[in-house]
Amino acid sequence: MSSTIVGLLGFLTIICIVVVLFQSKTLPSIAFIAVPMVLGIILVIGGYYTLDDLAALIKAGFGSTGPTAALFVFSVLYFGIMTDAGMFDVIIDKLMGLVGDSVIGVTVMTAVIALIGHLDGGGASTFCIVVPSMLPVYKKMHMRPTTLLRIAVLAMGVLNLMPWAGPTMRAASVLGMEASKLWGTLLPIQIFGIILALAHAVLAGFQEQARGAGLHGKLAEEEGAVDVEDAAAAAQKNELARPKLFIFNIILTLAVIAALIWDVFPSYVPFMVGVAVAILVNYPGQAMQKKIINSHAGPALMMCSTLMGAAVLMGILVKTVTTGDGAEIPSVVSCMSGIIASILPAALGAHLPLVIGILSVPLALAFDTDSYFYGMLPVMIGIGAEFGIDPLPIAVAMVVCRNCATFISPMVPATLLGTGLADVDIKDHIKASFLYVWGFSIICMIFAIILGIMPF
């Protein structure tokens, strides 16, 4: 089976998954398992892989998503315990005191928290900071969680240009230069992107206001109250509340976040320890602890199954296997990259950075970060060399424009974590964010062209 056929099958697989998800034919976890497995069986029948190779690919996929699954389970439990204990109720009241009934204030605050939270470059940890802290406010203000995610991912995409962030480091390693030097080139675009992200947050606030969001907006009037809770739910909430432990819970939460930023332990370890300490202090006794964990088991299991399904998708499409004689079989994504390179019209070669910039957001839905930078970037640099294009503008186009779309891609495990924490389907997140993200990336690219960082 030729690499061209493998690449075409890869594109067909991505298209099938997107269609299935957008038409709500099945759960994401099932789509991520079933469709790639059909591809894997076809590749085995066609002789491209053996059954042992297929098993090795799936196992390798679990290596990349397993830590995120553990992070999700324990972060859901941790923030669930903090919610039950009433910590977020106090924080929400303080935030509401700062922004009042200003919907725009809430959206701008979301962007600021995402910008600050993503200074460490970790997408999963940023979602764990932004979503649990702001989602209760959005619910109280009758604002859409998809808006919360869109504001967050655009801000995170801009901060992802930092020299210690994954995409910049990967691109710098391919170029053979220091990440800090590449960042120096990207810095004006990043500053512009931060301003643009805050402007988008203001726009999102106006959009939410227009649909009736707010403490006293049309949506609140239609529901008859700001919070609609039945008596049983309210009683249970009061039963679980631990107002006397608020200071302790705040200190514990700050310690968990500090450990995430410190980045000495795997990201799931601080949440594992946090869960153990939080549940022992807030809810002593086996019976109560079992009740608390069971109450949050549903969302954790649903999202964990999605991440396990993504492991199959990542393994079959992205991972590579080595034959007995030491040769490496090109991954499906590598074959997809080859097709893109081969069909690129010569007339567009002279404007390669511009073409890459325009296509980066759609391609982000099909390529994970490693494949995009380690697989496609060297190919594009080689093509650019034939037209006398310096490698740096190509790398800038790929880093800047692709970063905007990092956290709407189902190929990025942190995206699945964010949507799970916000209780939003991945298809709804993509629908609500895709065109905004694409427009955002093109505006950043135009700014880079105006500054002369990218050629036209």
C-alpha positions in Angstrom: 0.0 0.0 0.0 1.5 3.3 -1.1 2.0 6.3 1.2 -0.4 8.3 -1.0 -3.2 5.9 -0.4 -2.4 5.8 3.3 -2.5 9.6 3.4 -5.8 9.8 1.5 -7.3 7.2 4.0 -6.1 9.4 6.8 -7.9 12.5 5.4 -11.0 10.3 4.9 -10.8 9.2 8.5 -10.6 12.8 9.8 -13.6 13.8 7.6 -15.6 10.9 8.8 -15.0 11.7 12.4 -15.9 15.4 12.0 -19.1 14.5 10.1 -20.1 11.9 12.7 -19.5 14.3 15.6 -21.2 17.3 14.0 -24.3 15.3 13.1 -24.4 13.9 16.6 -24.5 10.3 15.3 -22.6 9.0 18.4 -20.5 10.0 21.4 -17.0 11.4 20.7 -15.5 8.4 22.6 -17.1 5.9 20.2 -16.2 7.9 17.1 -12.6 8.2 18.3 -12.4 4.4 18.7 -14.6 3.0 15.8 -13.5 5.1 12.8 -9.7 4.9 13.4 -10.0 1.1 14.1 -11.6 0.7 10.6 -8.6 2.6 9.2 -6.3 0.4 11.2 -7.9 -2.8 9.9 -7.8 -1.5 6.3 -4.0 -0.8 6.7 -3.4 -4.3 8.1 -5.4 -5.9 5.2 -3.4 -3.7 2.8 -0.1 -4.9 4.2 1.0 -1.5 5.5 0.9 -2.6 9.1 0.8 -6.0 10.8 -1.6 -6.7 13.7 1.4 -6.4 16.1 2.1 -3.0 14.6 -1.5 -1.9 15.1 -1.4 -3.1 18.7 1.8 -1.2 19.3 0.4 2.0 17.8 -2.7 1.9 20.1 -0.5 1.3 23.1 1.7 4.3 22.1 -1.4 6.4 21.8 -2.3 5.6 25.4 1.1 6.9 26.5 0.2 10.4 25.2 -3.4 10.6 26.6 -3.1 8.5 29.8 -1.7 11.3 31.9 -4.4 13.7 30.7 -7.1 11.2 31.6 -5.6 10.9 35.1 -5.5 14.7 35.4 -9.1 15.0 34.3 -10.4 12.4 36.8 -8.7 13.9 39.8 -9.3 17.6 38.7 -13.0 16.9 38.3 -13.1 15.3 41.8 -11.0 18.1 43.3 -13.1 20.9 42.0 -16.3 19.0 42.7 -15.3 18.7 46.3 -14.5 22.5 46.4 -17.9 23.2 44.9 -19.7 21.0 47.4 -17.8 22.7 50.2 -19.0 26.1 49.0 -15.5 27.6 48.2 -16.6 28.8 44.8 -19.8 30.4 46.2 -17.6 32.8 48.2 -15.3 33.5 45.2 -18.3 34.1 42.9 -19.8 36.6 45.3 -16.4 38.5 45.4 -16.1 38.4 41.6 -19.7 39.6 41.2 -18.8 42.4 43.6 -16.0 43.4 41.3 -17.9 43.3 38.0 -21.4 43.9 39.3 -23.9 42.9 36.7 -21.5 43.7 33.9 -21.4 40.9 31.4 -18.5 42.5 29.6 -16.6 42.6 32.9 -17.1 38.9 33.2 -15.8 38.2 29.7 -12.8 40.5 30.1 -12.0 38.9 33.4 -12.1 35.5 31.7 -9.5 36.6 29.2 -7.3 38.1 31.8 -7.4 34.9 33.9 -6.6 32.8 30.9 -3.7 35.0 29.9 -2.2 34.9 33.4 -3.0 31.2 33.9 -1.3 30.2 30.6 2.1 31.8 31.5 3.4 28.3 32.2 2.4 27.2 28.7 0.4 24.2 30.0 -3.0 24.0 28.3 -4.5 21.4 30.8 -3.5 23.3 33.9 -4.9 26.6 32.4 -8.2 25.0 31.7 -8.2 23.7 35.3 -7.7 27.3 36.5 -10.1 29.1 34.2 -13.1 26.9 33.7 -13.9 25.9 37.3 -13.4 29.5 38.6 -15.5 31.2 35.8 -18.1 28.6 34.9 -20.3 29.2 38.0 -20.2 32.9 37.2 -21.3 32.3 33.6 -24.2 30.1 34.9 -25.3 32.8 37.4 -25.1 35.4 34.6 -27.0 33.1 32.1 -24.0 33.2 29.7 -23.0 30.4 27.4 -20.1 28.1 28.4 -19.1 27.9 24.8 -18.4 31.7 25.0 -16.2 31.0 28.1 -14.2 28.4 26.2 -13.8 30.6 23.1 -12.5 33.5 25.1 -10.1 31.2 27.0 -8.7 29.4 23.9 -8.0 32.6 22.0 -6.1 34.0 25.0 -4.3 30.7 25.6 -3.3 30.5 21.9 -1.6 33.9 22.1 0.3 33.0 25.3 1.3 29.7 23.7 3.9 31.7 21.7 6.1 32.0 24.8 9.6 30.4 24.3 9.0 27.7 26.8 5.6 26.7 25.2 5.5 23.5 23.1 4.9 24.9 19.6 7.6 27.6 19.8 10.2 25.1 21.2 9.3 22.6 18.5 9.6 25.1 15.7 12.9 26.4 17.1 14.3 22.9 17.2 13.4 22.3 13.6 15.0 25.7 12.6 18.1 24.9 14.7 17.9 28.1 16.7 17.2 29.2 20.3 13.6 29.3 21.2 14.1 32.7 22.9 15.5 34.1 19.6 12.4 32.9 17.7 10.2 34.4 20.4 12.0 37.7 19.9 10.6 37.6 16.3 7.2 36.6 17.5 6.9 39.1 20.4 5.3 42.0 18.4 2.7 39.6 17.1 2.1 38.2 20.6 1.5 41.7 22.0 -0.9 42.5 19.2 -2.6 39.1 19.8 -3.1 39.9 23.5 -4.8 43.2 22.6 -6.9 41.3 20.0 -7.8 38.7 22.6 -9.0 41.3 25.0 -11.0 43.1 22.2 -12.6 39.8 21.4 -13.6 39.4 25.0 -15.4 42.7 24.9 -17.1 41.7 21.7 -18.2 38.4 23.3 -19.6 40.4 26.2 -21.7 42.5 23.9 -22.9 39.4 22.1 -24.0 37.8 25.4 -25.7 41.0 26.5 -27.6 41.1 23.2 -29.1 37.7 23.8 -30.3 38.7 27.2 -27.5 37.5 29.6 -26.9 39.2 32.9 -28.1 39.2 36.5 -31.1 41.2 35.5 -31.2 40.4 31.8 -34.0 39.0 29.6 -32.8 35.4 30.3 -33.0 35.9 34.1 -36.5 37.4 33.8 -37.7 34.5 31.6 -36.5 32.0 34.2 -38.1 34.0 37.0 -35.0 34.1 39.2 -31.2 34.3 39.0 -30.8 30.8 40.4 -33.5 28.2 40.0 -32.9 25.4 42.4 -35.5 23.0 43.8 -35.7 22.7 47.6 -34.0 19.3 47.7 -31.0 20.5 45.8 -30.7 23.6 48.0 -30.9 21.6 51.1 -28.2 19.2 49.9 -26.0 22.1 49.0 -26.4 23.6 52.5 -25.7 20.2 54.0 -22.4 19.8 52.2 -21.2 23.4 52.6 -18.1 23.9 54.8 -17.9 27.7 55.3 -15.6 27.4 58.3 -13.0 25.7 56.0 -13.0 28.4 53.3 -9.5 29.7 54.2 -8.1 26.2 54.3 -9.7 25.3 51.0 -8.3 28.5 49.3 -4.8 27.8 50.6 -5.0 24.1 49.5 -6.3 25.2 46.0 -3.5 27.8 45.7 -1.0 25.1 46.7 -2.3 22.7 44.0 -2.1 25.5 41.3 1.4 26.4 42.5 2.5 22.8 42.2 1.1 22.7 38.6 3.1 25.8 37.7 6.2 24.5 39.5 6.0 21.6 37.1 8.2 19.2 39.1 5.6 16.4 39.3 3.3 15.2 36.5 0.3 17.4 36.3 -2.1 14.9 37.8 -0.1 14.4 41.0 -1.0 17.8 42.6 -4.7 17.0 42.0 -4.4 13.5 43.4 -2.8 14.8 46.6 -5.3 17.7 46.6 -8.3 15.3 46.4 -6.9 13.2 49.3 -6.3 16.1 51.5 -9.6 17.9 50.6 -11.9 15.0 51.1 -10.2 13.9 54.4 -10.5 17.4 55.9 -13.9 18.5 54.5 -15.7 15.2 54.7 -14.2 12.8 57.2 -15.8 9.3 57.3 -15.9 6.6 54.6 -19.7 6.9 54.0 -19.6 10.6 53.3 -16.5 10.3 51.1 -18.1 7.6 49.0 -21.2 9.8 48.6 -19.1 12.7 47.4 -17.0 10.7 44.9 -20.1 8.9 43.5 -21.8 12.3 42.9 -19.0 13.3 40.6 -18.2 9.9 39.0 -20.5 10.4 36.0 -18.7 13.4 34.4 -15.3 11.9 35.2 -16.2 8.5 33.6 -17.6 10.2 30.5 -14.6 12.4 29.9 -12.1 9.7 30.7 -13.7 7.4 28.1 -13.4 10.2 25.5 -9.7 10.5 26.3 -9.2 6.8 26.1 -10.9 6.9 22.7 -8.6 9.7 21.7 -5.7 7.4 22.5 -6.8 5.1 19.8 -7.2 8.0 17.3 -3.8 9.4 18.2 -2.1 6.1 18.1 -3.3 4.9 14.7 -2.9 8.3 13.0 0.1 9.9 14.7 2.4 7.3 16.2 5.1 5.4 14.3 6.4 1.8 14.6 9.8 0.5 13.9 10.4 -2.8 12.0 12.7 -5.5 13.1 15.6 -4.2 10.9 15.3 -0.8 12.5 13.4 1.0 9.7 10.6 3.3 10.7 7.3 3.0 9.0 5.9 6.5 8.2 2.9 7.4 10.3 -0.5 8.1 8.6 -0.1 11.8 9.5 3.3 11.8 7.8 1.7 10.4 4.6 -1.0 13.1 4.9 1.8 15.8 5.1 3.4 14.3 1.9 0.1 14.7 0.0 -0.2 18.3 1.0 3.3 19.0 -0.2 2.9 17.2 -3.5 -0.4 18.9 -4.5 0.6 22.4 -3.6 0.5 24.4 -6.8 3.8 25.8 -8.0 2.1 29.2 -8.4 1.5 29.3 -4.7 5.0 28.3 -3.8 6.3 31.9 -3.9 3.6 32.8 -1.3 4.1 29.7 0.8 4.0 31.4 4.2 0.7 33.1 3.3 -0.8 29.8 2.1 0.3 28.0 5.3 -1.1 30.8 7.5 -4.5 30.6 5.8 -4.7 26.8 6.0 -3.2 26.4 9.5 -6.5 26.5 11.4 -8.3 23.9 9.3 -5.2 21.7 9.4 -5.0 22.0 13.2 -8.1 19.8 13.4 -6.3 17.0 11.6 -2.7 17.2 13.0 -1.5 17.0 16.5 1.3 19.5 17.6 4.2 17.1 17.2 3.1 15.9 13.7 2.4 19.5 12.6 5.8 20.9 13.6 8.1 17.8 13.3 6.3 16.4 10.3 5.0 19.3 8.2 7.4 22.1 9.0 10.5 20.4 7.6 8.5 19.5 4.4 7.3 23.1 4.0 10.8 24.5 4.6 12.1 22.2 1.9 9.4 23.4 -0.5 10.1 27.0 0.4 13.8 26.5 -0.3 12.9 25.7 -3.9 11.3 29.1 -4.3 14.0 31.0 -2.4 11.9 31.5 0.8 13.8 31.7 4.1 12.7 29.1 6.7 11.9 31.7 9.4 8.8 33.2 7.8 7.4 29.7 7.2 8.0 28.8 10.8 6.4 32.1 11.9 3.3 31.4 9.8 3.0 27.9 11.2 3.6 28.9 14.9 1.4 32.0 15.0 -1.6 30.8 12.9 -1.6 27.2 14.3 -1.3 28.3 17.9 -4.6 30.2 17.6 -6.3 26.8 16.9 -4.4 24.6 19.3 -7.2 24.3 21.8 -10.1 23.7 19.4 -8.4 20.7 18.0 -9.7 17.2 19.1 -6.1 16.0 18.4 -5.0 18.0 21.5 -5.9 16.1 24.7 -6.1 19.4 26.7 -9.0 20.5 24.4 -11.0 17.5 25.6 -10.2 18.3 29.2 -11.4 21.9 28.7 -14.7 20.9 27.1 -15.2 18.2 29.8 -14.7 20.7 32.6 -17.2 23.1 30.9 -19.6 20.3 30.2 -19.6 21.2 26.5 -19.6 18.8 23.6 -16.5 19.0 21.5 -18.6 19.6 18.4 -20.3 22.6 20.0 -17.0 24.0 21.1 -15.6 23.7 17.5 -18.8 25.2 16.0 -18.8 28.2 18.4 -15.1 28.9 18.0 -13.8 27.8 14.6 -14.7 30.9 12.5 -13.6 33.2 15.3 -10.3 31.4 15.7 -9.7 31.3 11.9 -10.4 35.0 11.6 -8.2 35.8 14.6 -5.3 33.9 13.1 -5.6 35.6 9.7 -5.7 39.1 11.4 -2.5 38.2 13.3 -0.9 37.0 10.0 -1.9 40.3 8.3 -0.3 42.2 11.2 2.9 40.1 10.7 2.9 41.0 7.0 2.5 44.7 7.8 5.5 44.5 10.1 7.5 42.7 7.5 8.0 39.6 9.6 6.2 37.5 6.9 6.4 38.2 3.2 3.3 38.6 1.2 
